[in-house]
């Protein structure tokens, strides 16, 4: 059993990495990528200090960069991650920040904790790829690097 759990954790990390990379790789190079990368710098800490619900609500009320990141998080948690099993599969097509907010607000303590932990890991993974791709793009253009 322990081997199965280890495999599941490894698979979750791999799935999270693939999804995060694909999401970040789709961002345009330049100022927008740099802005999104900068925004990601504080999101994991914000989730730790303010909680998933407050952070997600603030992102929904924020600018287009926050909206883009909230949509990515919603797609990950509601459609792609193994945690999607916590939700009604019939609503997966509607995966968006509002639905995630509703589901997280109605989640039990342990499910909410799992969602919050995965959110922190997701934003940390996105930050890693965003920083790497932003630096790579700047290096290729002869900028800092």
C-alpha positions as CSV (number, residue, x, y, z in Angstrom):
1,X,0.0,0.0,0.0
2,X,2.8,2.4,0.8
3,X,4.2,2.0,-2.7
4,X,0.8,2.9,-4.2
5,X,0.6,6.0,-2.1
6,X,4.1,7.0,-3.2
7,X,3.1,6.5,-6.8
8,X,0.0,8.6,-6.4
9,X,2.0,11.4,-4.9
10,X,4.5,11.2,-7.7
11,X,1.8,11.2,-10.3
12,X,0.1,14.2,-8.7
13,X,3.4,16.1,-8.8
14,X,3.9,15.1,-12.4
15,X,0.4,16.0,-13.5
16,X,0.7,19.4,-11.7
17,X,4.1,20.1,-13.3
18,X,2.7,19.2,-16.8
19,X,-0.4,21.3,-16.4
20,X,1.5,24.3,-14.9
21,X,4.1,24.2,-17.6
22,X,1.5,24.1,-20.4
23,X,-0.3,26.9,-18.8
24,X,2.7,29.1,-18.4
25,X,4.2,28.2,-21.8
26,X,1.0,29.6,-23.4
27,X,1.6,33.1,-21.9
28,X,3.0,35.7,-24.3
29,X,6.6,36.7,-23.8
30,X,7.3,40.3,-22.6
31,X,5.6,42.5,-20.1
32,X,2.5,40.4,-19.6
33,X,4.6,37.3,-18.7
34,X,6.8,39.3,-16.4
35,X,3.6,40.8,-14.7
36,X,2.1,37.4,-14.3
37,X,5.4,36.0,-12.9
38,X,5.6,38.8,-10.4
39,X,2.0,38.2,-9.3
40,X,2.7,34.6,-8.7
41,X,5.6,35.5,-6.3
42,X,3.2,36.2,-3.5
43,X,0.2,34.0,-4.2
44,X,1.2,30.9,-2.2
45,X,2.0,33.0,0.8
46,X,-1.3,34.8,0.4
47,X,-3.2,31.5,0.4
48,X,-1.3,30.5,3.6
49,X,-2.1,33.7,5.4
50,X,-5.6,34.6,4.1
51,X,-6.9,31.2,3.0
52,X,-8.1,29.8,-0.3
53,X,-11.6,31.4,-0.2
54,X,-10.3,35.0,0.5
55,X,-7.5,34.7,-1.9
56,X,-9.7,33.4,-4.7
57,X,-12.4,36.0,-4.1
58,X,-9.7,38.8,-4.2
59,X,-8.4,37.3,-7.5
60,X,-11.9,37.2,-8.9
61,X,-12.2,40.9,-8.1
62,X,-8.8,41.7,-9.3
63,X,-7.3,42.6,-12.7
64,X,-7.0,40.5,-15.8
65,X,-3.8,38.9,-14.6
66,X,-5.5,37.7,-11.4
67,X,-8.5,36.5,-13.5
68,X,-6.1,34.5,-15.7
69,X,-4.5,32.9,-12.7
70,X,-7.9,32.2,-11.0
71,X,-9.1,30.5,-14.2
72,X,-6.0,28.3,-14.4
73,X,-6.4,27.3,-10.7
74,X,-10.1,26.5,-11.3
75,X,-9.3,24.4,-14.3
76,X,-6.6,22.5,-12.4
77,X,-8.7,21.8,-9.3
78,X,-12.1,21.2,-10.9
79,X,-11.1,19.4,-14.1
80,X,-7.5,18.2,-14.1
81,X,-6.1,17.3,-10.7
82,X,-7.0,14.2,-8.8
83,X,-8.8,16.4,-6.3
84,X,-11.5,16.8,-9.0
85,X,-13.0,13.7,-7.4
86,X,-14.2,15.9,-4.6
87,X,-16.6,17.6,-7.0
88,X,-19.6,16.6,-9.0
89,X,-18.2,15.5,-12.4
90,X,-21.3,16.9,-14.2
91,X,-20.1,20.4,-13.3
92,X,-16.5,20.0,-14.6
93,X,-17.4,21.7,-17.9
94,X,-18.3,24.8,-15.9
95,X,-15.0,24.9,-14.2
96,X,-14.4,28.5,-13.3
97,X,-13.5,30.6,-10.3
98,X,-17.1,31.1,-9.2
99,X,-17.8,27.4,-9.1
100,X,-14.5,26.7,-7.3
101,X,-15.4,29.4,-4.8
102,X,-18.8,27.8,-4.2
103,X,-17.3,24.3,-3.9
104,X,-14.5,25.4,-1.6
105,X,-17.0,27.3,0.6
106,X,-19.1,24.1,0.9
107,X,-16.2,21.7,1.5
108,X,-15.7,20.0,4.8
109,X,-12.7,20.8,6.8
110,X,-10.4,18.0,5.5
111,X,-11.5,18.6,1.8
112,X,-10.9,22.3,2.2
113,X,-7.5,21.7,3.7
114,X,-6.6,19.4,0.8
115,X,-7.8,22.1,-1.7
116,X,-5.8,24.8,0.1
117,X,-2.6,22.6,0.2
118,X,-2.9,21.8,-3.5
119,X,-3.5,25.5,-4.3
120,X,-0.2,26.4,-2.6
121,X,1.6,23.6,-4.4
122,X,0.0,24.7,-7.7
123,X,1.0,28.3,-7.4
124,X,4.5,27.3,-6.3
125,X,4.8,25.1,-9.4
126,X,3.5,27.8,-11.7
127,X,5.9,30.3,-10.1
128,X,8.9,28.0,-10.8
129,X,8.0,27.6,-14.5
130,X,7.0,31.3,-15.0
131,X,10.3,32.4,-13.5
132,X,12.3,30.0,-15.6
133,X,10.5,30.9,-18.8
134,X,10.6,34.6,-18.1
135,X,14.4,34.5,-17.5
136,X,14.9,32.3,-20.5
137,X,13.0,34.7,-22.8
138,X,15.0,37.7,-21.4
139,X,18.3,35.8,-21.9
140,X,17.4,34.9,-25.5
141,X,16.7,38.6,-26.2
142,X,20.1,39.5,-24.7
143,X,18.6,40.9,-21.5
144,X,19.3,39.9,-17.9
145,X,20.2,36.4,-17.4
